[in-house]
């Protein structure tokens, strides 16, 4: 690990890692455990009864729907490469649901690489055997991701070569390709094979990470409650590993490897305290028993969010905007009067619901956000009909016919636009959706400005329910606060 990293570090590094490198050279991973890793990579020990397969039922529905064929093709590449690696299959059979999480990570890396189209995204895998996932990502990306992998075991190199040489072999590519630093570094259960010295381990490797890069840590952590730690281990061994290993293999690994590895584990709190010294943002993305995945970065645009708070606040905003017109409709009915309430404002708001609905549906937002524009259009048209009935003395039949006709017309337009913009999105066109968002905002603003004009002309506020205004403002507030999560 030290030998490879030292060749890609910036020359301005001032921290002295001499003693740390000496520590690594005497670490269990490349001494006591070296033969176990080698024999496992050769299939002589730790061989699985059957190979673990990706369980697609564990993937989020949105992941499958949004990525569709591309994700399926990526899984094919990954499965082809994985099947040839005895060690990788041992690894995925040892950690519950790690294989699915790695596929999610690989898909995310490929997606992220598309945000830097002017150059390849540089990806480093720190000590993950023959690095089947890193290779899958690099091969599937067709040049948009370049990966550097390392292993102290000779058999890892042989397993790597089974799938053919990479398009650009390291001998001709050289480490100079990565001299500018890596966009993403993944440490996959490696540090715990060397020592509990996480501060220097992180400090050493982070030197080769770009300032706005992302560091992914996959580690097994000690628990403050030893009984809880053991319960999780028993659940893993007998609820998951028993599917892939004989009981003798599980016991042998516990004796030969896990005892040594446990001496080099740290607690999650210890790791959090160390990462605070290197990164401004850090988030847990997976917990499986005693294993956790942490993602850390100093990139302000990648500030880790709180999806629960974001969804709750965003949904509350959508609910407020959905029901905001109900108080206005009720007060109109009780007064039998809509003087001061602008019918044109309601028509503009009803029209705004169409592009807003198209945008929310095509972008596949949550159900509340998809339904909200439809409710907005319906209630706006009902309020507009009240303006016709109470203000212009239209008959109920005439008002009902007008509302029904407009609902059918606007609904038909929305359905047609949804199909059209989904097709445009599949072709990579972004501007039609942006146009829908802008058009919706303009129509909503025009409706409000129409009422402001009435206030200016008459020098008073007429016909508006202040409860309606309050609920509308609450929707604005909830939606605005959700952005910060």
N, C-alpha and C positions, 0 to 999 in steps of 0.2 A: 504494500500500500504506500509506504513512504517513498520507495524508489520511483514509482510512476509519478506521484503527485509532485515531487520535487522538481521534475522537469518541466512542469507547466505553470509553476508559480511565478508571479510578477517579480522582477528583480528588485523591487523597492521594499520587499518584505524585511522587517527589522526584528521580528520576534525570533528568539533563538529556540529551535526545536531539536537541538542536538541530543539532549537527554531523552526527549520524547521518542526520537527515532531509535535510540538504543533500547528503550522500553518496548517498542514494537518488535524489534528484532528478537527479543527474548520472550515474546508473548505466546500464549498457548496455541493460537491459530496456526502459527508457522513452526511450532515445535511439538508439544504433546499431542495436539489434535490433527497435525498435518496428515499422518497416515490414515486416520479415520476418514477425513474428507476425501483423500485419494481413493481409498477402497470403496467408499460410497459412490463416488463418481464413476468407478469401474463396475459397479453393481455387485461387488463382492460382499458388502455389508449394507444393511439398511434398505434392501430392495423391497419394493412394494409388491403386494399381492396382486393389485391392479392399479393402473394409473388413474389419478384423479382427473375428472373431466369438468369443464366449465358448466356450471348450472345456471342457465339463462333465466331461470325463475327468480334468481336473486338480484337481477338487474332492475333498476328503476324503469318503469314503463316509459317515462319521458326519454331516457337514454336510448332505448330501442326505437322509439318513434322518430326522434329527431335525427338520429344517425343512420338508422335503417340499414340499407345495403352496405354502406361503407363500414359500419361496425361489424357486420357479418363477415365481410371480406377480411377485415383485420383479424378476427377470431380464427379464420381459416389459416392465415399466415402463422399466427401464434401457435396453433395446435400442431401444425406441420413441424415447426422448429422444436416445440416442447417434446414431442414424441421421441425424438432421438437422444434426449438427455436423461440419463438415469438419475443424476443428482437433482435436477430441477423437479422431476416427478416426486422424488423423496421429499424435497422441500415443501411442495404444495400439499403433499399428504400429511405434513407435520403441523401445519398451522391452519386452523379452520377458516375457510372462506378467503384465504389469502390469494388464491388463483383468480377469483372473481374481482377482488379489489385491484389486483395488478392489471387486469384487463381494463378496468375503469381508468386506472392511472395511465396506461398506454394510450387509450383513446383520448384522454385529456391532453397528453403531451403532443399528440399529432394535431389536435385542434389548436393548441397554443402555438404550435410552430407556424400555423397559417397566419398568425398575427405579426410575424416578422418575415414577410415574403421576400425581402431583398437579400437575405442570406440564410444559410442553414442554421437551425437551432442546434446548439451544442449541448449534448447530454452526456453526463458521466454516471456510470454505475460503479459504486464502490464495493468490490468484493462480493459479487453475486454468482459465483460459480462460472458457468459458461454464458451467463447473461442472456438467456433466451428472450426475456421481455425486451431488453434494450435492443437486441438484434431484430426482433419482430417490428419494433417501432421504426428503426432505421430503414429496414427493407421495405416496409409498407409505405413509408413516407416518400420513397423514391427520390431521396436527395434533400428533402426539406429538414431532415434531422440527421446529424452525424453524432455517433455514439462512441465513447471510449470506455472499455470495460477492462477489468483486471482480476486476476486470481493467482494465488501462489501455487496452485496445483497444476501439474503437467496434464493430467487427464482432462481438465477443463478446456485446455487448448485443443486437445484431440476431439472432444465432443463438439466444440465450436466449429471445427473444420468439417464435421460430418455433413453439414448443410451447405458446404462449398465456401470458397473464400469470399470475403466481402468485395464489393465492386472496386473499392480503392484500398488495397492492402496497407497495413500500417507501415511496412518498410518503405513504401513510396510516399505515403501521406505524411508521415512524421508527426511528432507531437506538437510541432509548431502550429498546426491547424487550430489547436486548442489554447494557444498562448494568450489569447485575449480573455480567457476565462469561460466558464460554462454558464449557460442559461439555466440549466437544471442539474442538480446533483441528487442522486438517490443513494442513501446508505441503508442497505437492506440486511438487518440483523448481523452487521459486521463488527461494529464497535464492541459489542458484548463478547466477542471472541478474542479480544486483545486485552482489555483492562477496563476498570471502572473509571478511568481518567477521561471523562467526557469533555471536560473543559479544553484540554489540549487536543483531543481528537477532533472536536468541532473546530477549534481554532486553526488547526493544521489544514484540514480539508477546505475550510471556508475561504482560504486564501485563493483557491482556484475558482471561486464562484464570483460571477459578475456582481457589481454593486446592486443591481436590480434583479438578481437571479433568485431562483427558488430552490430551497433545500428540503428534501423529503427524507424523514427519518422513520424507518420501520424497526421497532425494537420491542424486546420483551422486558418488562419492568418488574422490579421487586414491588411488593405491596407492604404497607405499614402493618397490616394484619396478616401474619404468616398463615393463619388458618384459611383466610380468604384466598390467598395465593395458592395454597394446596388444593382447595376446592376447585378452583379454575383449572388447575393442572389435571386433576382427576377427570373433570368434565371433558377436557381436550383429549386425554389419553383413551378413555373408554367410550366417549360419545362420538369421537371423530376419527382418531388415529386407528382405532380398532377395525375400521372399515378397510384400511389399506396395509396394515402391518400385523404380523403375528405377535402374540403376547410376549414371546421371547425377544423379538426385535425391539419392542417398546421398552422392555426392561433393560436390554443391553445398552440402548442409547441413553437411558436415564443414568446408567452407571458410568458409561464411558465419556459422555459429552455434557449432559445437562448439569451435572454437579459442578464441573469446571466453569461452565457458562454462567451459572447462577452466582458465582463469586465475582463476576465482572458486570453484573447488572446493577442499575441504579433505580431509584424510585422516580415516578413521574414528576413529583415535586422537585426532586434534584435536577432533573432534565430541564424543567421549566425555568428554574432559577439560572441555569447555565445559558440557555438560549436567550434569555433576556439581555445578556451581555453582548449578544451578536446580532439580534434581530428585533425589529420593531413590531412585527406581526407574527403570530403563530397560532395554529388551530389544529385540533384533533379531527382527523377525517375518518378514522376507523378505530374501533375497539373490538377485539376478539379475544376473550379470556384475558391473559396477561400481556397480550400483544397490542400495541398501539401504532398508528401511523400519525406522525406529526408533520405539518407543512409550515415552513417558516420562510420569511422574506423581508427585505427592507424596501420593497417596491410599494410606494403609496397607492398605486392603482390596483394593487392586489390585496388591499387591506381585508383581512378575514371578516366575513359578515356573520350575522346571527340570523339564519334563515327562518327560525321560528318567529322571532320578533318581527322580521320583515314581512312574513306572510300574514301574521295576526294584524299588524298595523295596516298593511295594504288592504286586507279584507275588510277591516273596520271602515276604512276610507271608502271602499266600494259600496258597502252597505249604506253608509250615510248618503252617498250620492244617489243611491237607488231609491231611497225613501224620502229624499229632501222635499219633493213636490207634494207629498201627501198632506202636510199641514196647509199648504196653499190651496189644494183642491177642497179640503174640508172647510176652510174659512170662506172660500168663494161660495160654497153651497149654503153655508149658514147665513151669509150676507145677501145671497141672491144678487150679487153685484161683483163686477170685475173692473170697476173704474180705476184707471191708473195702471192696471196690469197689461203689459204689452203683448198682444197676440203674436206679433212678429218675433218677439223674443222666444216664445214657446216653439214657434215653427223652426227657428234657427237651431234651437237646442234639439228638437226632434230630428232635424237633418244631421246634426253633429253625431248623433248616436250611430249613424250608418258607418262612416269611416272609422269611428272609434271601435265599433263592434268588429269590423273587418280586421283592424290592426290586432286587437286582443285575441281574436280567434286564430288568425294565421300564425301569430307568435306563440300560440298555445299557452297563454297565461292560465292561472287557476280559474276554476269555475265561476267564482264570484266576479272576477274581472270580465269574463266572457258574457255573463248574464247582465251585468250592470248597464251596458249601453242599450240593451233591448228594453229594460225597464225605463231608462231615461227617455227613450223615444216614445214609449207607450204613455207614460204619465205626462210628458210634454204635450202630446196630442190631445189627451183628455183635458188638460188645462186650457189648451187652445180652443177646444170645443166649448168650454165654459165661457170663454171670451166671446165666442160667436152667439151662444145661447143667451147669456145675460146682457152682454154689451150690445150686440147687433140684432137681438131678438129673433135669431134663426130658430126654426122648429127643431124638436128633438130628433125627428127623422132625418132632417137635412144635416144636422150636426153629426149624427151617427154615421150617415153615409159618407160624409167628408172624412171622418176619422178612419173608418174602415178602408176606404179607398187609398188614403195615404199610407196606412199600415201595410197594405198589400204591395203598393208600389215601392216603398222604402225597403220592405222585407225582400222583395225580388231583387232589387239593386244590390242589397247586402249579400245575398246568397251568390249572385253572379260574381261580385267582386272577390268574395272569399275563394271561389274556385280559380279565378283568374290570377289572384295574387299568390296563391299556393303554387301554381305553375311557375310564376315568375320567380318565386323564392327558390324552387327546385333548380332553376337555371342560374342561380346566383345573383339575381337582380335585387338590389336593396332599395332603390329609389321609389318604387311603387308603394312599399310599406311606409317609408318615410313621408311620402306625400299624404297618405291616409292620416298619419299622426298630426301632420301640420294642418291639414284641412279641418280635422276635428277641432283642434285648438282654436283655429281662426273662427269657426262657426260658433263655438261656445263664447269666445270673447266678443264676437259681434252681437250676440244675444244680450250679454250683460251691458255692452256699450249702448244698445238701443234703450235700455231702461235708464241708464245714466243720462241720456239725452232728454228723456221725459222729466227727470229730476231737475235738470238744468232749465228746461223751458218753463216748468210750473213752480220752480223754487221750493219744492216739497217732495217728500216720498209718498207715493200713492199706490195703494193696491197690493203691496208686497207684505207677506207674512214674515214677521221677524223670527218666528220659529223656523221657517224655511231657510232664512238667511243663516241662522245659527247652525242648523244641521249641515248646510252647504259648507260653512266655514270649518266645522268639525271634520268633514271629509277631506278638506284641503290640508288641515293640520295632521291628521293621521297619515295621509299619503306622503306628505313632506317628511315627517319623522321617519317613516319606513325607509326612505332613501338612505338615511344615515346608518342603516344596518346592512 
